[in-house]
Amino acid sequence: MNTQPIYMRNLSKSLYTGLCSRLGQPLSRKILRNGGRSAAARKTAGLKAAGWLACGFLIVGAAPAWADHVEKHFKVDSRPVITLHNPNGAVTVKAWTNSEVMVIASPASSDVEVDVEQTGNRVDIMTHPTSDSVADDELRADFEIRVPQDAELQIHDDSGAVSVNSVLGDMNVETVGAGVDLSDAAGYLSVKTIGGSFQCLRCAGQVEVSSISGNFRLLDMRSYHVRAQTSKGNILFNGEFIPNGFYDLKNYSGVIEVRFSPGDSFDLSATSLKGKVNNEAKLIPPTHQQHFYSRFGNSLFGSFNSGRAKVELSSFDGTINILKRN
């Protein structure tokens, strides 16, 4: 970690050295031999003092009110566990090929402290205030974290944003208002938010996500098990229906939209008690009797192609769309 002050790193070394070193040179001998402080001497001394003042202003002006960060590296074995507890901030986690965990934390002020500790194959990261007078908007730290591809993540970030890329280990993410963005993830993925949105791009493995008002976007999915539930948000699923896979999407209100391709194969159950069900799939009607609630609201049951995956869509008064993929 570079411990040199931020303002010194931002200041041109040649400019600073050249300006301040020249100010240290003595007055010319010619001026001193004339005796007393001649007009030229007084002028030179004034310029010298002004130069020192300008040099000081250059340094102070380059220093921000607060600029600090923590950078730490930890050697780990396969499948390390990384935990993060952060009240507020942007969290970015990316996989790399190194057998180590790198944590770069940027607290919002000197009243916020970040602790990073390693215990065995586990790295724990925690943000906390250093005093009771810290304002809510100052209790913030942003993180850039690099982990091995097989790392397991446990992230708690109340507000801000969480982004995870190319991590294949199990993952548990909990937020209040922070949005969660996963890409090229696998393993068992559990995400819980209150108002935060969720996007999963090219995710595999098992995905379970729940929210009160967040919107979900499940794009180019390769998962064999997806369970998504939000009370007031919208859900978009645009991905592959893997044979023997299970896909359960629910909300109270909002839009549930599922995109399918001609080569997909699934059994479909779609019900909105007080909303609409719009369908573009040519379904084969079921031969067995459906559940009792199929007699109420708008319901749709049937098989698309040979029905190898199971798709269940349900809403109270929202709209359900089963549409062809473009």
C-alpha positions as CSV (number, residue, x, y, z in Angstrom):
1,M,0.0,0.0,0.0
2,N,1.3,3.4,-0.9
3,T,1.5,5.4,2.3
4,Q,2.5,8.7,0.6
5,P,-0.2,11.4,1.2
6,I,-2.8,11.7,-1.5
7,Y,-1.9,15.3,-2.2
8,M,1.7,14.5,-2.7
9,R,0.8,11.7,-5.2
10,N,-1.4,14.1,-7.2
11,L,1.2,16.9,-7.2
12,S,3.8,16.8,-10.0
13,K,7.1,15.9,-8.3
14,S,9.2,17.9,-10.8
15,L,7.0,21.0,-10.3
16,Y,7.0,20.8,-6.5
17,T,10.8,20.1,-6.3
18,G,11.7,22.8,-8.8
19,L,9.6,25.5,-7.3
20,C,10.5,24.9,-3.6
21,S,14.2,24.1,-4.2
22,R,14.8,27.3,-6.1
23,L,13.2,29.3,-3.3
24,G,16.0,28.0,-0.9
25,Q,18.8,29.6,-2.9
26,P,20.5,32.7,-1.2
27,L,20.2,36.3,-2.5
28,S,22.9,37.3,-5.0
29,R,26.2,38.4,-3.6
30,K,26.0,41.6,-5.6
31,I,23.0,42.7,-3.8
32,L,24.4,41.9,-0.4
33,R,27.7,43.8,-1.0
34,N,25.8,47.0,-1.6
35,G,25.0,47.0,2.1
36,G,21.6,47.3,3.7
37,R,18.5,46.2,2.0
38,S,18.5,47.8,-1.4
39,A,15.3,48.1,-3.4
40,A,16.4,45.0,-5.4
41,A,17.0,43.0,-2.2
42,R,13.6,44.0,-0.8
43,K,12.0,43.1,-4.1
44,T,13.8,39.7,-4.2
45,A,12.9,38.9,-0.6
46,G,9.3,39.7,-1.3
47,L,9.3,37.5,-4.3
48,K,10.9,34.7,-2.2
49,A,8.2,35.0,0.5
50,A,5.4,35.0,-2.1
51,G,7.0,31.9,-3.7
52,W,7.0,30.0,-0.4
53,L,3.3,31.1,0.2
54,A,2.4,29.9,-3.3
55,C,4.2,26.6,-2.7
56,G,2.2,26.1,0.5
57,F,-1.1,26.9,-1.3
58,L,-0.2,24.4,-4.0
59,I,0.1,21.6,-1.5
60,V,-2.9,22.5,0.6
61,G,-5.1,23.2,-2.4
62,A,-4.3,19.7,-3.8
63,A,-5.4,17.9,-0.6
64,P,-9.1,17.0,-0.4
65,A,-11.1,17.3,2.8
66,W,-10.9,13.5,3.3
67,A,-9.2,11.0,1.1
68,D,-8.2,7.6,2.5
69,H,-8.5,4.0,1.6
70,V,-7.7,0.6,3.0
71,E,-6.0,-2.1,0.8
72,K,-5.3,-5.5,2.1
73,H,-4.3,-8.9,0.6
74,F,-4.9,-12.3,2.1
75,K,-3.6,-15.7,0.9
76,V,-6.4,-18.3,0.9
77,D,-6.9,-21.9,0.0
78,S,-9.6,-23.3,-2.3
79,R,-13.3,-22.3,-1.5
80,P,-12.6,-19.4,0.9
81,V,-15.5,-17.7,2.6
82,I,-15.7,-13.9,2.5
83,T,-18.2,-12.0,4.6
84,L,-19.1,-8.3,4.4
85,H,-21.3,-6.2,6.6
86,N,-21.7,-2.6,5.3
87,P,-24.5,-0.1,6.1
88,N,-24.2,1.8,2.9
89,G,-22.0,1.9,-0.2
90,A,-21.2,0.4,-3.5
91,V,-19.8,-3.1,-3.4
92,T,-18.1,-4.6,-6.4
93,V,-16.8,-8.2,-6.3
94,K,-15.0,-9.9,-9.2
95,A,-13.3,-13.2,-9.6
96,W,-9.6,-13.6,-10.5
97,T,-7.1,-16.4,-10.9
98,N,-5.0,-15.5,-7.8
99,S,-5.2,-17.6,-4.7
100,E,-5.8,-14.5,-2.6
101,V,-8.4,-12.1,-1.6
102,M,-7.9,-8.4,-2.2
103,V,-10.0,-5.8,-0.4
104,I,-9.9,-2.1,-1.3
105,A,-12.2,0.0,1.0
106,S,-12.9,3.7,0.6
107,P,-14.7,5.1,3.7
108,A,-16.7,8.3,3.2
109,S,-15.1,10.1,6.2
110,S,-12.6,9.8,9.0
111,D,-15.5,8.9,11.3
112,V,-16.0,5.5,9.4
113,E,-13.6,2.6,10.0
114,V,-13.3,-0.6,8.1
115,D,-12.0,-3.8,9.8
116,V,-10.7,-6.6,7.7
117,E,-9.5,-9.8,9.4
118,Q,-8.6,-13.3,8.3
119,T,-9.4,-16.4,10.3
120,G,-8.2,-19.6,8.6
121,N,-9.8,-19.7,5.2
122,R,-12.3,-17.0,6.1
123,V,-12.0,-13.2,5.5
124,D,-14.4,-11.0,7.4
125,I,-15.0,-7.3,6.5
126,M,-17.0,-4.9,8.6
127,T,-17.8,-1.2,8.4
128,H,-18.6,0.7,11.7
129,P,-18.6,4.3,13.0
130,T,-15.9,5.6,15.2
131,S,-18.3,7.8,17.1
132,D,-22.0,8.1,17.9
133,S,-22.3,11.4,16.1
134,V,-21.7,10.1,12.5
135,A,-24.5,11.2,10.2
136,D,-26.3,8.5,8.2
137,D,-25.0,9.8,4.9
138,E,-21.4,9.6,6.2
139,L,-21.7,6.1,7.4
140,R,-20.6,4.8,4.0
141,A,-17.8,2.8,2.5
142,D,-17.3,1.7,-1.0
143,F,-15.5,-1.7,-1.7
144,E,-13.6,-3.3,-4.6
145,I,-13.0,-6.9,-3.8
146,R,-11.2,-9.6,-5.8
147,V,-11.7,-13.3,-4.8
148,P,-10.9,-16.7,-6.3
149,Q,-13.5,-18.1,-8.6
150,D,-14.7,-20.7,-6.2
151,A,-15.2,-18.3,-3.2
152,E,-18.3,-18.3,-1.1
153,L,-19.8,-14.9,-0.4
154,Q,-22.0,-13.6,2.4
155,I,-22.9,-9.9,1.8
156,H,-25.0,-7.6,3.9
157,D,-25.3,-4.1,2.4
158,D,-28.3,-2.1,3.4
159,S,-28.2,0.6,0.8
160,G,-26.1,1.4,-2.2
161,A,-25.4,-1.3,-4.8
162,V,-24.0,-4.8,-5.0
163,S,-22.3,-6.2,-8.1
164,V,-20.8,-9.7,-8.4
165,N,-19.1,-11.0,-11.5
166,S,-17.8,-14.5,-12.4
167,V,-17.9,-16.0,-8.8
168,L,-19.0,-19.6,-8.9
169,G,-19.3,-20.4,-5.2
170,D,-22.4,-20.3,-3.1
171,M,-23.7,-16.8,-2.4
172,N,-26.0,-15.1,0.1
173,V,-26.8,-11.4,-0.4
174,E,-29.2,-9.4,1.8
175,T,-30.0,-5.7,1.4
176,V,-32.6,-3.2,2.3
177,G,-32.6,-0.8,-0.6
178,A,-29.5,-1.7,-2.4
179,G,-29.8,-3.2,-5.9
180,V,-28.1,-6.5,-6.6
181,D,-26.5,-7.3,-10.0
182,L,-25.0,-10.8,-10.5
183,S,-23.4,-12.0,-13.7
184,D,-21.9,-15.4,-14.7
185,A,-22.5,-16.7,-11.2
186,A,-23.3,-20.3,-10.2
187,G,-23.7,-22.4,-7.1
188,Y,-26.6,-21.7,-4.7
189,L,-27.6,-18.1,-5.0
190,S,-29.8,-16.6,-2.3
191,V,-30.8,-12.9,-2.6
192,K,-33.2,-11.1,-0.2
193,T,-34.0,-7.4,-0.5
194,I,-36.8,-5.1,0.8
195,G,-36.9,-2.5,-2.0
196,G,-33.7,-3.3,-4.0
197,S,-33.9,-4.5,-7.5
198,F,-32.2,-7.7,-8.7
199,Q,-30.7,-8.7,-12.0
200,C,-29.1,-12.1,-12.8
201,L,-27.3,-12.4,-16.1
202,R,-26.1,-15.8,-17.3
203,C,-26.6,-17.3,-13.9
204,A,-26.4,-21.1,-13.4
205,G,-27.0,-23.3,-10.4
206,Q,-29.9,-22.7,-8.0
207,V,-31.4,-19.2,-7.7
208,E,-33.8,-18.1,-4.9
209,V,-34.7,-14.4,-4.7
210,S,-37.3,-12.5,-2.7
211,S,-38.3,-8.9,-2.2
212,I,-41.2,-6.7,-1.1
213,S,-41.1,-4.1,-3.9
214,G,-38.0,-4.9,-6.0
215,N,-38.1,-5.7,-9.7
216,F,-36.3,-8.8,-11.0
217,R,-34.6,-9.4,-14.3
218,L,-33.5,-12.9,-15.0
219,L,-31.6,-12.8,-18.3
220,D,-30.0,-15.5,-20.4
221,M,-30.4,-17.9,-17.5
222,R,-28.8,-21.3,-17.4
223,S,-30.2,-22.3,-14.0
224,Y,-32.1,-25.6,-13.3
225,H,-33.9,-24.1,-10.3
226,V,-35.4,-20.6,-10.0
227,R,-37.7,-19.4,-7.3
228,A,-38.5,-15.7,-7.4
229,Q,-41.1,-13.9,-5.3
230,T,-41.8,-10.1,-5.0
231,S,-44.9,-8.4,-3.6
232,K,-45.2,-5.3,-5.8
233,G,-42.4,-5.7,-8.3
234,N,-42.2,-7.0,-11.9
235,I,-40.4,-10.2,-12.9
236,L,-38.9,-10.9,-16.3
237,F,-37.5,-14.3,-17.1
238,N,-35.6,-14.7,-20.4
239,G,-33.6,-17.9,-20.3
240,E,-33.3,-21.6,-21.0
241,F,-35.8,-24.0,-19.5
242,I,-33.5,-26.9,-18.6
243,P,-35.0,-30.4,-18.7
244,N,-36.2,-31.4,-15.2
245,G,-35.7,-27.8,-14.1
246,F,-38.2,-26.0,-11.9
247,Y,-39.2,-22.3,-12.3
248,D,-41.5,-20.7,-9.8
249,L,-42.3,-17.0,-10.3
250,K,-44.8,-15.1,-8.0
251,N,-45.9,-11.6,-7.2
252,Y,-48.9,-9.9,-5.7
253,S,-49.2,-7.1,-8.3
254,G,-47.1,-6.1,-11.2
255,V,-46.1,-8.0,-14.4
256,I,-44.7,-11.5,-14.7
257,E,-43.2,-12.0,-18.1
258,V,-41.7,-15.2,-19.4
259,R,-40.0,-15.5,-22.8
260,F,-39.7,-18.9,-24.6
261,S,-38.1,-20.2,-27.8
262,P,-39.5,-22.9,-30.1
263,G,-37.0,-25.5,-28.8
264,D,-38.1,-25.1,-25.1
265,S,-40.0,-27.9,-23.4
266,F,-42.1,-27.2,-20.2
267,D,-45.3,-27.9,-18.4
268,L,-47.0,-24.5,-17.6
269,S,-49.3,-23.4,-14.8
270,A,-50.2,-19.7,-14.9
271,T,-52.8,-18.1,-12.7
272,S,-53.7,-14.5,-11.9
273,L,-56.8,-14.2,-9.6
274,K,-57.7,-10.7,-10.6
275,G,-55.4,-10.0,-13.4
276,K,-54.8,-11.1,-17.0
277,V,-52.9,-14.0,-18.5
278,N,-51.6,-13.5,-22.0
279,N,-50.1,-16.4,-23.9
280,E,-48.3,-17.0,-27.2
281,A,-47.4,-20.6,-26.6
282,K,-49.3,-23.4,-28.3
283,L,-50.0,-25.6,-25.3
284,I,-51.2,-29.2,-25.2
285,P,-54.1,-29.3,-22.7
286,P,-53.5,-31.4,-19.5
287,T,-55.3,-34.7,-19.1
288,H,-55.5,-34.5,-15.3
289,Q,-57.7,-32.2,-13.2
290,Q,-56.1,-29.0,-12.0
291,H,-56.2,-27.5,-8.5
292,F,-59.4,-25.9,-7.2
293,Y,-58.1,-22.3,-7.7
294,S,-58.0,-22.9,-11.5
295,R,-61.8,-22.3,-11.5
296,F,-61.2,-18.7,-10.3
297,G,-59.6,-15.8,-12.0
298,N,-57.6,-16.3,-15.2
299,S,-55.7,-19.5,-15.5
300,L,-53.7,-21.4,-18.1
301,F,-52.4,-25.0,-18.0
302,G,-50.7,-27.2,-20.5
303,S,-47.5,-28.5,-22.0
304,F,-45.2,-27.0,-24.5
305,N,-43.5,-29.6,-26.6
306,S,-42.8,-32.6,-24.4
307,G,-43.1,-30.7,-21.1
308,R,-39.7,-31.6,-19.7
309,A,-39.4,-28.6,-17.3
310,K,-41.9,-27.3,-14.8
311,V,-43.0,-23.6,-14.9
312,E,-45.4,-22.1,-12.3
313,L,-46.5,-18.5,-12.6
314,S,-48.9,-16.9,-10.1
315,S,-50.2,-13.4,-9.2
316,F,-53.0,-11.9,-7.3
317,D,-54.0,-9.0,-9.5
318,G,-50.9,-8.7,-11.8
319,T,-50.5,-9.5,-15.4
320,I,-48.8,-12.6,-16.7
321,N,-47.3,-12.7,-20.1
322,I,-46.0,-15.8,-21.8
323,L,-44.3,-14.5,-25.0
324,K,-42.1,-15.7,-27.8
325,R,-38.5,-14.8,-27.5
326,N,-37.3,-12.4,-30.2
